[in-house]
Amino acid sequence: MRGNPVHTNYITADFEISLNINQYPMIKYLIISAILLLSFPLTAQDSQRRITVKFITEQIKIDGVLDETVWETAEYATDFWQYFPIDSLKARYQTSVRVLYDEHFIYAAFRAEAANGKFIVSSLRRDYGGGNSDNVALMFDTFRDGSNAFLFGATPYGVQRDVLVSGGGADYNTTWDMKWQAEGSMHDDHYIVEMAIPFSSLKFKEGDTAWRFQPYRWNLQSNEQSIWGRVPQNQVFSNLAFMGDLVFEKPLGKSHTPFAVIPYINALTDKDYELDKADNRFEFGGDAKVAIGNTMNLDLTINPDFSNVEVDDIFTNLTRFEVFLPEKRQFFIDNSDLFGSFGNIYFDAIPFFSRRIGLARDTSGNLIENRILGGVRLSGKLNENWRLGFLNVQTGEDIRNGIASNNNMMLAVQKKVFSRSNIGFFILNRETFKDYEFLESSDKYNRVMGIDYNLASDDNTWTGKFYLHKSFQPGDAAGNLSSQATATYNTRKYTVIADLVYVDEDFRSDLGFVRRTGIFKSGNGFQRKFYPEKGIINKHTLGLMALYFWQPNLDFKRTDHEYSLYWNAEFKDQSTLVTEVNNQYVYLTRDFDPTRSANGIPLPGNKGYYFNQFTAGYLSNMSKILTYNATANIGQFYNGHVFSFSGGLSLRMQPWASVSMNLRYDGIRLPDPHSDADLWLLTPKVDVTFSKSLFWSTLVQYSNQQDNLGINSRLQWRFAPLSDLYLVYNDNYFTDHFGPRFRSLNLKLTYWLNI
């Protein structure tokens, strides 16, 4: 993972918590707010669709041709509703899906009616963007909790997409991959997609007689989104509150999940020009997946290598805070919501952030790779109402860079309550078991424990989160608390948000993402949504937002506020327009240089700054061959001014290739003696899919703020299901004097072997 711009146990002591709530009025306020909200009634759906699935013994060939007579005996799921453009009408171009099953597979066959045979498919690469191609998909909520689901989709070409869905349908994780089959066939007025999904790729309870089920379709050709179980437009398209039932003709048996071994070998050569050090290595290691019953996964890794993982996007950061970046490493993906969903939903304080594992800061404060020696993850469902997650990863020591070997552990337990809500408890421990001369005594260990309640009503009108966390480290004081009470009321016309957050100045989570400590935040938002019957606008929203930050340890001194008035429009051609006017106040507690220039004079701390800005952005219809987007921001910036522009162009030669160019410019003008800055970020990219098994992509990223020009070129050959040969080239250069910085070449082979 070298060159990626990332920001990146055993319990050995007893925990004793003596907490007087009256000592913490903010915590008392949050708890009272939670109790009041939980007193609101939760409204269930009025009706629900269902189909019965027939058990078969005949064989089905997955070829996109429905010539097996057994398909004629299957029950249809049809009469799809529109989601876009109008959620109160049946789809103009209907879709039907038939489902069958045997002892080992669940089969699905889609027939998607179309205006003509000119289908839009952006790529032949697996895990395509759902909104960039004509495609059909189905989601299985196997435990009927309305919180998590498995998604399987395919384009008319039979290109596959598999996704772990969490957060009630709001969170997609496309890094998850499973073995299954899909093929498509295209015709003048429709296309067919045929799927075979092994039960071994799913988790469910033995003896199940019904799952919750939702098929849907993106019809970019006719600018329509449709879904079987009707979903209102004020909810996300994939919301799990609006699913139907899939009833099995006879109870399901065991999944017979095989023991999977995934070894790798990697030949690597690299050179660090800053240190004038070259290295040639041959590495090997691997992962293993073991099914524990039908509902639990045991994942093991030894000497993992992530050199084939896609590089992170470089960003321009004008804020005082760290930027949250998504996890892309396969080992941390399965049931990742069980570990990562604790804490603040607006990224103020998240106790566990898996990207912390495998990265560390050296003696100069630079973020570098910290070798993972091995790890284990046990996760999944104990039964219909309980989930369990356990993670333990050991990282290696790096004496030269002042990095200790650490054991990183998390235990998480979650219980379903009511229809779609849940309550969870976790314990985190980061600890080193060896004494290091360079290690401060306060860094010997860090522990966090807490409890979260996640609210989701039957129809998703009410959602929210309420949590209380406490951290422990050597020599810490009383307090060390983090908490939140937030609720959202969302109807067709109105959305109201209330949010309260408290993070103690001594709260600490070494394995988490904590933007800042010593704050109390209050946030409120209001939206009014409109649905015009005529004109080019399909939906538009007028909204207000107010955020306040105070420092409780400084007599509740106000450190930040932001007032925002915005208007957003979604057009009938699926393009969007956003506009916003905001007023901000920032009290700098210390000196800060927003340009991050080498010789810049920072803005003085212990001083408040007021500034106003205006933002407008447009995103074109992404189904077109040529797409574009542009966003401009202009206004005051601390005691100066800023003009920012970002935009992109993408040309698609479907489905074989796409070429894109993204640009961001930030012009900062500050009064003397502070520095002005012209910050540029350029990211051209070429993506070629020669077939459904051979891909090549090259990304170039230039940032003068980070003094880096990076090139990442990756050739991938999927020679067998989930088995790949990668050739990855990385090259990085300094931009101020244009000299080489770091260069590497990897040849990596992975193979998925079922035993």
C-alpha positions in Angstrom: 0.0 0.0 0.0 3.0 2.2 -0.3 2.3 5.4 -2.1 -1.4 5.5 -1.1 -2.5 8.8 0.5 -4.2 7.1 3.4 -4.8 8.4 6.9 -4.3 6.1 8.2 -5.8 -8.5 22.2 -6.4 -9.7 24.7 -8.0 -7.9 27.7 -5.4 -7.9 30.4 -7.0 -5.7 33.0 -10.4 -5.5 34.6 -12.7 -2.6 33.7 -14.4 -0.7 36.4 -16.8 2.1 35.5 -18.3 4.4 38.1 -20.2 7.0 36.3 -22.3 9.7 38.0 -24.5 11.0 35.2 -25.1 14.3 37.0 -21.4 15.0 36.7 -21.9 15.1 32.9 -24.9 17.3 32.0 -24.3 16.7 28.3 -24.6 13.0 28.7 -27.7 13.4 30.8 -29.2 15.6 28.1 -28.4 12.9 25.4 -30.0 10.1 27.5 -33.2 12.1 28.1 -33.4 12.8 24.3 -33.1 9.1 23.5 -35.8 8.2 26.0 -38.2 10.8 24.5 -37.6 9.6 21.0 -38.1 6.0 21.8 -41.6 6.8 23.0 -42.7 7.6 19.5 -44.8 4.8 17.8 -43.2 2.9 14.9 -45.5 2.5 11.9 -45.5 -0.8 9.9 -46.1 -1.2 6.2 -49.6 -1.6 5.0 -49.0 -4.5 2.6 -46.3 -6.9 1.4 -45.8 -8.9 -1.7 -44.8 -12.5 -1.8 -44.0 -15.3 -4.2 -43.5 -19.1 -3.6 -40.3 -20.7 -4.8 -40.6 -24.3 -6.1 -38.0 -26.9 -5.2 -36.6 -28.7 -8.3 -34.4 -31.7 -9.1 -33.9 -30.9 -12.8 -30.6 -29.3 -13.9 -30.4 -25.7 -15.2 -27.7 -24.5 -17.5 -26.8 -20.9 -16.9 -26.6 -19.5 -20.4 -29.1 -16.6 -20.6 -31.5 -18.8 -22.6 -34.6 -20.0 -20.7 -35.0 -23.2 -22.6 -35.5 -25.5 -19.6 -39.1 -26.4 -19.2 -38.9 -26.2 -15.4 -38.8 -22.4 -15.7 -42.4 -22.5 -17.0 -43.5 -23.9 -13.6 -41.9 -21.1 -11.6 -44.0 -18.3 -10.0 -43.4 -14.8 -11.3 -42.5 -11.6 -9.4 -43.7 -8.9 -11.8 -45.8 -5.7 -11.9 -42.7 -3.6 -11.0 -43.4 -0.1 -9.6 -41.5 3.0 -10.8 -39.1 4.6 -8.4 -37.9 7.2 -10.9 -39.3 9.3 -12.4 -42.7 8.8 -10.6 -43.1 6.5 -7.7 -46.8 6.2 -7.9 -47.0 4.5 -11.3 -46.2 1.0 -12.6 -43.1 0.7 -14.7 -43.5 1.6 -18.4 -41.1 -1.2 -19.3 -41.9 -4.2 -17.1 -39.6 -6.7 -15.6 -40.4 -10.2 -14.4 -38.3 -12.5 -12.3 -38.8 -16.2 -11.7 -37.0 -18.1 -8.8 -36.4 -21.8 -8.3 -34.1 -23.8 -5.9 -32.5 -27.1 -5.4 -30.3 -28.5 -2.6 -27.3 -26.4 -3.6 -28.4 -23.3 -5.6 -31.1 -20.7 -5.8 -31.8 -19.8 -9.4 -33.2 -16.5 -10.8 -34.3 -15.6 -14.3 -35.0 -12.0 -15.3 -36.9 -10.9 -18.4 -36.5 -7.1 -18.8 -38.7 -5.5 -21.5 -37.0 -2.7 -23.4 -37.7 0.0 -26.1 -35.0 -1.5 -28.3 -31.9 -3.6 -28.3 -29.4 -0.7 -27.8 -28.6 -1.3 -24.1 -26.3 0.9 -22.1 -23.4 -1.0 -20.4 -20.4 1.0 -19.3 -17.9 -1.8 -18.6 -17.3 -5.5 -18.6 -15.6 -5.3 -15.2 -17.2 -7.0 -12.2 -18.8 -4.8 -9.6 -19.8 -2.1 -12.1 -21.5 1.0 -10.9 -25.2 0.3 -10.5 -26.3 3.7 -11.9 -24.0 3.5 -15.0 -25.4 0.5 -16.8 -28.6 -1.2 -17.6 -28.9 -3.9 -15.0 -31.2 -6.0 -12.9 -30.5 -7.1 -9.3 -32.1 -8.9 -6.4 -31.5 -8.6 -2.7 -32.0 -11.3 -0.1 -32.6 -10.4 3.6 -32.0 -13.9 4.8 -32.5 -13.1 8.5 -35.5 -10.9 8.0 -34.0 -8.1 10.1 -34.4 -5.2 7.7 -30.8 -4.1 8.3 -28.5 -6.3 6.2 -28.9 -8.1 2.8 -26.9 -9.8 0.1 -27.2 -8.2 -3.4 -26.6 -10.0 -6.7 -26.9 -8.1 -10.0 -26.0 -8.4 -13.7 -26.0 -6.4 -16.9 -27.4 -7.6 -20.3 -23.9 -8.9 -21.0 -24.0 -11.1 -17.8 -21.4 -8.9 -16.0 -21.7 -9.7 -12.3 -22.1 -7.4 -9.3 -22.2 -8.7 -5.7 -22.6 -6.4 -2.7 -23.0 -6.5 1.0 -25.8 -4.2 2.0 -26.0 -2.8 5.5 -27.5 0.2 7.4 -31.0 -0.7 6.3 -30.0 -0.3 2.6 -28.0 2.9 2.8 -24.5 1.3 2.8 -23.1 -0.7 -0.1 -19.8 -2.6 0.1 -18.8 -3.8 -3.4 -15.4 -5.2 -2.3 -17.2 -8.3 -1.1 -16.9 -11.1 -3.7 -18.5 -14.6 -3.8 -18.6 -17.4 -6.3 -21.8 -17.5 -8.4 -22.9 -17.6 -12.0 -24.7 -15.2 -14.3 -25.2 -15.0 -18.1 -27.3 -12.7 -20.3 -28.7 -12.6 -23.7 -29.9 -9.5 -25.6 -32.8 -9.2 -28.0 -34.6 -6.4 -29.9 -37.2 -5.6 -27.3 -35.9 -7.3 -24.1 -33.0 -9.0 -22.5 -32.6 -12.1 -20.3 -30.4 -12.6 -17.2 -30.0 -16.0 -15.7 -28.4 -16.5 -12.3 -27.3 -19.4 -10.1 -26.3 -18.5 -6.6 -24.9 -21.2 -4.3 -26.4 -21.4 -0.9 -22.8 -21.6 0.3 -22.4 -18.0 -0.8 -25.1 -16.9 1.6 -25.7 -17.0 5.3 -29.1 -18.2 6.7 -30.7 -20.3 9.3 -31.1 -24.0 8.6 -34.8 -24.8 8.3 -35.7 -21.4 7.0 -39.1 -21.3 5.1 -39.0 -17.7 4.0 -36.6 -14.8 3.3 -37.3 -11.1 2.6 -36.7 -10.4 -1.1 -36.5 -7.4 -3.4 -35.7 -7.4 -7.2 -35.1 -4.1 -8.9 -33.9 -2.7 -12.2 -32.0 0.3 -13.6 -33.3 1.0 -17.1 -31.0 3.7 -18.3 -32.0 3.2 -21.9 -35.5 4.6 -21.0 -34.5 6.7 -18.0 -36.5 4.6 -15.6 -35.8 2.9 -12.2 -38.2 0.2 -11.2 -38.7 -2.1 -8.2 -41.0 -4.9 -7.2 -41.8 -3.8 -3.6 -42.8 -0.2 -4.0 -40.4 2.3 -2.4 -41.2 6.1 -2.0 -38.8 8.6 -3.4 -38.0 10.1 0.0 -36.3 6.8 0.8 -33.2 5.4 -0.9 -33.9 3.0 -3.8 -32.4 0.0 -1.9 -34.2 0.6 1.4 -34.7 -2.7 3.1 -37.9 -1.7 4.8 -39.9 -2.2 1.6 -39.2 -5.8 0.6 -41.5 -8.7 -0.2 -41.4 -12.3 0.9 -39.7 -15.3 -0.9 -41.5 -18.4 0.5 -39.7 -21.8 0.0 -41.8 -24.8 -0.9 -39.9 -26.9 1.7 -37.5 -25.8 4.5 -33.9 -25.1 3.6 -31.1 -27.5 4.7 -27.5 -26.8 5.5 -25.5 -24.5 3.2 -22.6 -27.0 2.9 -20.2 -24.1 2.7 -16.7 -25.4 1.6 -13.5 -24.7 3.4 -11.8 -22.1 1.2 -8.0 -21.5 1.0 -6.8 -18.4 -0.8 -3.0 -18.4 -1.1 -0.9 -15.8 -2.9 2.6 -15.4 -4.1 4.1 -11.9 -4.9 7.3 -11.0 -6.6 8.1 -7.3 -5.8 10.8 -4.9 -6.7 10.8 -1.3 -5.5 13.1 1.7 -4.9 12.7 4.6 -2.4 14.6 7.5 -4.0 14.2 9.6 -0.8 16.2 7.0 1.2 18.2 5.8 -1.8 17.1 2.3 -0.9 16.1 -0.5 -3.3 14.5 -3.8 -2.4 13.6 -7.1 -4.2 11.4 -9.5 -2.4 9.4 -12.7 -2.9 6.5 -13.0 -0.5 3.8 -15.5 0.1 0.9 -15.9 2.5 -2.8 -16.2 2.2 -6.3 -16.3 3.7 -8.7 -19.0 4.7 -12.5 -19.0 5.1 -14.2 -21.5 7.3 -18.0 -21.7 7.7 -19.1 -22.2 11.3 -22.6 -23.7 10.8 -24.8 -21.9 8.3 -24.5 -18.4 9.8 -21.0 -17.7 11.0 -17.7 -17.0 9.1 -14.2 -17.6 10.4 -11.6 -15.7 8.4 -7.9 -16.3 8.8 -5.0 -14.4 7.3 -1.2 -14.9 7.5 1.2 -12.4 6.1 -1.4 -10.6 4.0 -0.5 -8.5 1.0 -2.6 -5.7 -0.3 -0.4 -4.5 -3.2 -3.2 -5.3 -5.7 -5.8 -3.1 -3.9 -6.8 0.0 -5.9 -5.1 3.2 -4.8 -6.9 5.8 -2.9 -8.0 9.0 -4.5 -5.7 11.9 -3.7 -7.6 14.9 -2.3 -7.1 18.5 -1.6 -7.7 19.2 2.1 -8.4 22.8 3.1 -9.8 21.8 6.6 -8.0 21.4 9.9 -9.1 17.7 10.1 -8.3 14.3 8.8 -10.3 13.0 5.9 -12.2 9.7 6.2 -11.3 7.2 3.4 -13.1 3.8 2.8 -11.6 0.4 3.5 -10.7 -1.6 0.4 -8.9 -4.6 1.8 -10.8 -7.9 1.4 -9.9 -9.3 4.8 -11.8 -6.6 6.6 -14.9 -6.5 4.4 -17.2 -9.4 5.4 -19.7 -8.2 8.1 -17.7 -5.0 8.2 -20.8 -3.1 9.4 -20.8 -5.2 12.6 -17.4 -3.8 13.5 -17.5 -0.3 11.9 -21.0 0.9 12.6 -20.4 1.9 16.2 -20.1 5.5 17.0 -21.0 8.8 15.3 -22.8 8.6 12.0 -21.4 11.9 10.9 -17.8 10.8 11.5 -17.1 12.9 14.6 -16.0 9.9 16.6 -15.9 6.3 15.3 -14.3 3.9 17.8 -13.2 1.3 15.2 -11.7 2.3 11.8 -10.1 -0.8 10.2 -7.7 1.3 8.1 -5.8 2.0 11.4 -4.6 -1.6 11.4 -1.5 -2.0 9.1 -0.6 1.7 9.1 1.4 3.7 11.6 3.3 6.9 12.0 7.1 6.9 11.9 9.4 9.1 14.0 8.8 12.0 11.6 5.1 11.7 11.8 4.7 10.3 8.3 2.1 7.6 7.7 3.7 4.4 6.5 2.8 0.7 6.1 3.0 -1.4 9.3 3.3 -5.1 8.5 0.3 -7.3 9.5 1.7 -10.6 10.7 -1.6 -12.4 10.9 -5.2 -12.1 12.0 -8.5 -13.8 12.7 -12.1 -12.7 12.3 -15.2 -14.5 13.5 -18.4 -12.9 12.5 -22.0 -13.5 11.6 -25.4 -14.5 13.1 -25.8 -16.5 16.2 -29.5 -16.8 15.6 -32.3 -14.6 14.2 -31.8 -11.8 16.7 -28.1 -12.0 17.7 -24.9 -11.1 15.8 -21.3 -11.7 17.0 -18.1 -10.3 15.7 -14.6 -10.9 17.0 -11.4 -9.6 15.4 -7.8 -10.1 16.5 -4.9 -8.9 14.3 -1.2 -8.8 15.2 1.1 -6.1 13.6 4.9 -6.3 13.5 7.4 -4.0 15.1 9.6 -1.5 13.2 12.3 -0.4 15.5 14.0 1.9 13.0 10.8 3.9 12.5 9.7 3.8 16.2 6.7 1.6 15.6 5.8 -1.1 18.2 4.3 -4.5 17.6 0.6 -4.3 18.6 -2.2 -6.7 19.2 -5.5 -5.2 17.9 -8.7 -6.8 19.2 -12.4 -6.0 19.0 -15.4 -7.9 20.3 -18.8 -6.8 19.1 -22.3 -8.1 20.0 -25.5 -6.9 18.4 -29.1 -7.8 19.2 -32.2 -7.0 17.1 -34.9 -5.1 18.9 -38.4 -4.2 17.6 -38.7 -4.8 13.9 -35.6 -3.2 12.3 -33.7 -1.6 15.2 -30.8 -3.1 17.1 -28.7 -2.5 20.2 -24.9 -3.3 20.2 -22.1 -3.6 22.7 -18.3 -3.6 21.9 -14.9 -3.8 23.6 -11.7 -2.6 21.8 -8.2 -3.2 22.8 -4.9 -2.0 21.3 -1.9 -3.2 23.3 1.8 -3.9 23.0 3.2 -6.7 25.2 6.8 -5.6 24.9 8.6 -2.7 26.5 10.2 -0.3 23.9 12.5 2.6 24.8 10.8 4.9 22.3 7.3 4.1 23.6 5.6 6.5 26.1 4.0 4.8 29.1 0.6 6.3 28.1 0.9 4.4 24.7 1.2 1.0 26.3 -2.5 0.3 25.6 -5.7 1.9 24.7 -9.2 0.4 25.3 -12.6 1.5 24.5 -16.0 0.0 25.4 -19.5 1.2 24.7 -23.1 0.6 23.8 -25.1 1.8 20.8 -28.8 1.8 19.9 -29.7 2.1 16.2 -33.2 3.1 15.5 -35.1 2.2 12.3 -38.9 2.1 12.1 -40.8 -0.3 9.9 -41.2 2.2 7.1 -37.9 4.1 7.8 -39.8 7.2 8.7 -37.8 7.4 11.9 -34.1 6.6 12.1 -31.5 7.5 14.7 -28.5 6.6 16.8 -27.8 6.8 20.5 -24.5 5.7 22.0 -22.3 6.1 25.0 -18.5 5.1 24.8 -15.7 5.3 27.3 -11.9 5.0 26.7 -9.2 3.7 29.0 -5.4 4.2 28.9 -2.6 4.3 31.4 -2.8 7.2 33.8 -6.1 8.5 32.3 -8.5 10.7 34.3 -12.2 10.3 34.9 -14.4 11.0 31.9 -13.0 9.9 28.6 -16.5 9.8 27.2 -18.0 10.0 23.7 -21.8 10.1 23.1 -24.4 11.0 20.5 -28.2 11.3 20.3 -29.5 11.9 16.8 -32.8 11.3 15.1 -34.2 11.8 11.6 -37.9 12.1 10.7 -38.3 11.6 7.0 -41.6 11.7 5.1 -42.5 12.3 1.5 -42.5 16.1 1.9 -40.5 16.8 5.0 -37.2 15.7 6.6 -36.2 17.0 10.1 -32.9 16.1 11.7 -31.7 16.7 15.3 -28.2 15.8 16.4 -26.3 16.2 19.7 -22.7 15.0 20.1 -20.3 15.1 23.0 -16.6 14.0 22.8 -14.6 14.5 26.0 -11.2 16.1 25.6 -9.5 13.0 27.0 -11.5 10.5 24.9 -9.1 8.4 22.8 -9.5 5.5 20.4 -6.2 4.4 18.7 -8.1 2.1 16.4 -10.8 4.7 15.6 -11.5 7.8 13.6 -11.9 10.8 16.0 -12.0 14.1 14.1 -11.5 16.2 17.3 -12.0 16.0 21.0 -13.3 18.3 23.7 -16.4 19.3 21.8 -20.2 19.5 22.2 -22.0 19.7 18.9 -25.6 20.6 18.2 -27.0 20.2 14.7 -30.4 20.7 13.2 -31.7 20.4 9.7 -35.0 20.8 7.8 -35.9 19.9 4.3 -39.1 20.5 2.2 -39.3 18.3 -0.9 -41.4 19.2 -4.0 -42.6 16.9 -6.8 -43.7 19.0 -9.8 -46.2 17.4 -12.2 -44.9 19.3 -15.2 -41.6 20.7 -16.4 -38.1 19.4 -16.6 -37.6 19.0 -12.8 -38.6 15.7 -11.3 -38.0 16.7 -7.7 -36.4 19.6 -5.9 -35.6 20.3 -2.3 -35.2 23.4 -0.2 -33.3 23.0 3.0 -31.8 24.7 6.1 -29.0 23.5 8.4 -27.5 24.9 11.5 -24.4 23.4 13.2 -22.8 24.6 16.5 -19.6 23.5 18.2 -18.7 24.4 21.8 -15.8 23.5 24.1 -17.2 22.3 27.5 -13.8 22.5 29.2 -13.6 26.3 28.3 -16.9 27.4 29.8 -18.7 26.3 26.6 -16.8 28.7 24.4 -18.3 28.5 20.9 -15.6 27.4 18.4 -17.5 26.8 15.2 -20.9 27.4 13.6 -22.2 26.9 10.1 -25.6 28.1 8.7 -26.6 26.7 5.4 -29.4 27.4 3.0 -29.5 25.1 0.0 -31.7 24.2 -3.0 -31.2 21.0 -5.0 -32.9 19.8 -8.1 -33.2 16.3 -9.7 -34.1 16.6 -13.4 -36.2 14.1 -15.4 -33.1 13.2 -17.4 -31.4 12.1 -14.1 -29.0 15.1 -14.1 -28.8 17.1 -10.8 -28.1 20.6 -9.7 -27.1 21.7 -6.2 -26.8 25.2 -4.9 -25.8 26.4 -1.4 -25.2 29.6 0.6 -23.5 29.3 3.9 -22.1 31.4 6.7 -19.3 30.0 8.9 -17.5 30.9 12.0 -14.3 29.3 13.0 -12.3 30.0 16.2 -8.8 28.7 15.7 -7.4 27.4 18.9 -3.9 27.2 17.4 -2.1 28.6 14.4 -3.2 27.1 11.1 -2.1 27.3 7.5 -4.9 26.2 5.1 -2.5 26.2 2.1 -0.2 23.7 3.9 2.7 25.4 2.0 6.3 24.6 3.0 7.2 28.2 4.0 3.7 29.6 4.6 3.0 31.8 7.6 -0.1 30.3 9.4 -3.1 32.2 10.4 -2.9 33.2 14.1 -4.6 31.0 16.6 -6.8 32.2 19.6 -8.8 34.2 17.1 -12.3 33.9 15.5 -13.0 34.2 11.7 -16.4 34.8 10.0 -16.8 34.1 6.3 -19.6 33.5 3.7 -19.5 31.3 0.6 -21.6 30.3 -2.3 -21.5 26.9 -4.0 -23.1 25.5 -7.2 -22.7 22.2 -8.9 -24.1 20.3 -11.8 -23.9 16.6 -12.7 -25.0 15.4 -16.1 -27.0 12.3 -17.0 -24.5 9.5 -16.3 -26.1 7.1 -18.8 -24.7 9.1 -21.8 -21.6 8.3 -23.7 -20.1 11.7 -22.8 -20.7 12.8 -19.2 -19.5 15.7 -17.2 -19.8 17.5 -13.9 -18.7 20.9 -12.5 -18.8 22.5 -9.1 -17.7 26.1 -8.2 -17.3 27.6 -4.8 -16.6 31.3 -4.2 -16.5 33.6 -1.2 -14.6 34.6 1.9 -12.1 32.3 3.5 -10.9 33.1 7.0 -9.5 36.6 6.6 -9.1 36.3 2.8 -11.0 34.8 -0.2 -11.2 31.6 -2.1 -12.3 30.4 -5.5 -12.6 26.7 -6.0 -13.6 24.8 -9.1 -13.8 21.0 -9.7 -15.0 19.2 -12.7 -14.7 16.1 -14.8 -15.3 14.7 -18.3 -15.7 11.0 -19.1 -16.0 9.4 -22.5 -17.2 5.8 -22.7 -16.6 3.4 -25.6 -19.1 0.9 -24.2 -18.6 -1.6 -23.0 -14.9 -1.9 -23.7 -13.3 1.3 -22.4 -13.6 4.7 -20.7 -11.4 7.7 -20.6 -11.9 10.4 -17.9 -10.2 13.5 -16.7 -11.0 15.2 -13.3 -9.7 18.5 -12.2 -9.8 20.6 -9.0 -8.4 24.1 -8.6 -8.4 26.0 -5.3 -7.2 29.6 -5.4 -6.6 31.0 -1.9 -5.9 34.7 -1.4 -4.9 35.8 2.1 -3.7 39.2 3.2 0.0 39.8 3.9 2.1 38.4 5.5 0.2 35.1 4.8 0.7 33.1 1.7 -1.5 32.8 -1.3 -1.9 29.5 -3.0 -2.9 28.0 -6.3 -3.6 24.3 -5.6 -4.1 21.9 -8.5 -5.3 18.4 -8.5 -5.4 16.5 -11.9 -6.6 12.9 -12.2 -6.8 11.4 -15.7 -7.8 7.7 -15.9 -8.0 5.1 -18.6 -10.0 1.9 -17.9 -10.1 -0.9 -20.5 -12.1 -4.2 -20.2 -10.9 -6.5 -22.9 -13.4 -9.2 -21.7 -15.2 -10.2 -18.5 -11.9 -11.7 -17.3 -9.1 -9.3 -18.5 -8.9 -5.7 -17.3 -6.4 -2.9 -17.5 -6.6 0.5 -15.8 -4.2 3.4 -15.4 -4.7 6.3 -13.0 -2.5 9.4 -12.9 -2.8 11.8 -9.9 -1.1 15.1 -9.7 -1.3 17.3 -6.6 1.0 20.3 -6.0 -0.3 20.5 -2.4 1.0 17.0 -1.7 4.0 17.6 -3.9 3.3 14.3 -5.7 2.7 13.0 -9.2 1.6 9.4 -8.9 1.0 6.8 -11.6 -0.8 3.5 -10.8 -1.2 1.0 -13.7 -2.9 -2.4 -13.0 -3.4 -5.3 -15.3 -5.8 -8.0 -13.9 -6.5 -11.4 -15.4 -9.3 -13.4 -13.7 -8.2 -16.8 -14.9 -10.7 -18.7 -12.6 -13.5 -17.7 -10.3 -12.2 -15.2 -7.8 -8.6 -16.2 -8.8 -6.4 -13.5 -10.3 -3.0 -12.7 -11.7 -2.1 -9.0 -11.2 0.7 -6.9 -12.6 0.8 -3.6 -10.7 3.1 -0.7 -11.5 3.4 2.3 -9.2 5.5 5.4 -9.8 5.7 8.6 -7.8 7.5 11.9 -8.4 8.2 15.1 -6.6 6.5 18.0 -8.3 8.5 21.0 -7.1 11.7 19.8 -8.7 10.3 16.9 -10.6 12.4 14.0 -9.4 11.6 10.4 -8.7 10.2 9.6 -5.3 9.1 6.0 -5.1 8.7 3.2 -7.7 7.5 -0.4 -7.5 6.5 -3.3 -9.7 4.4 -6.2 -8.4 3.5 -9.5 -10.0 1.0 -11.2 -7.7 -1.0 -14.5 -8.1 -4.0 -15.4 -6.0 -6.0 -18.6 -6.2 -9.3 -19.4 -4.5 -9.4 -23.1 -3.7 -12.5 -24.8 -2.2 -11.8 -27.9 -0.2 
